[in-house]
Amino acid sequence: MNINGKNILITGATGFVGANLVRYFINKKARVNIFKRKQSELWRINDIKNKFFSHDVNLLNHADVKRAVKIIKPEVVIHTATYGGHVTQRNIPLIFKTNFDATINLLDSSLKSGAGIFINTGSSSEYGLKNCPMKETDVLKPITPYGASKALATIYCQYAAKKFSVPVVTLRLFSPYGYYDDVNRAVSYLILSCLRKTPLNIKSPDSVRDFVFIEDVIESYGNVLRNSSNLSGEIFNIGSGKQYSIKYLAEKIARLTGMNAQLSFQKKNKTLMTEPKTWVADCSLSFKELGWSPKFNIEGGLKKTINWFRSNIGLYS
């Protein structure tokens, strides 16, 4: 599929991944539409607000979604809107409504409007605890409401793809980091603390995750569109294929920023939920079917992210 000129709808466009997608597709000369809530914060995309079409839509209201999708008639729908991924988002009914019910509303409306492809954004939290690299064929055993809700959404997308023989694809993201990330996410928090010369007290230094740079993440969506004629119901892991501890990340960022920030690491709190010793993606299917693999290693991605934060630190004041 040629992206140039395509009519694209993006949900979650005011969030981290969504905002980067908006910028990517604008640069690709697509006609970009976004769904947002009336109370959404626009700081990530405010500087480009004249380059896309904005629609205030409640994804939990099926009639509202159906009406808006019918007007837009998108050729491509990219669904990134989510709730529950942050520790502060604890409303369990809202987690399931946002991640499952809203996905049904959007997918149903998109299929009825004749959308050519629907890309659902999944999460590595769907897998639960594993002791080896996570594969798309693994049995899902989520250990959080967020993971369970995202797993339900992925399964529904697979069902719809097979039922209606349409391209519905899920990209199961691991731990993206980069431009416009939330201030409370690990990488952005560590970078901002170092740039501000704020002492760092790391509570879970041994926690491990598969951190993947946002430019690689965004490119995976482009690869899906370029291969859309061959896809229907697939799930693809999007990660770096390597895991790093929070301690390693903090020490690496302190060195790369040159700030020599004061680092202190707390001992493991036995009352907290057990942290996995393994949290890493097997991305062999993404390479085989999408021709996608990450271009940036952890140092390369962090350098670009640090440079961006230096230039845009005012956005986080």
Helices and strands as residue ranges (DSSP letters): E 7-11, H 16-27, E 31-36, G 46-51, E 53-56, H 62-72, E 76-79, H 92-96, I 97-101, H 102-113, E 117-123, G 124-126, H 145-164, E 168-173, E 175-177, H 186-195, E 200-202, E 208-209, E 211-213, H 214-226, G 228-230, E 235-238, E 244-245, H 246-257, E 263-265, H 284-290, H 298-312, G 313-316
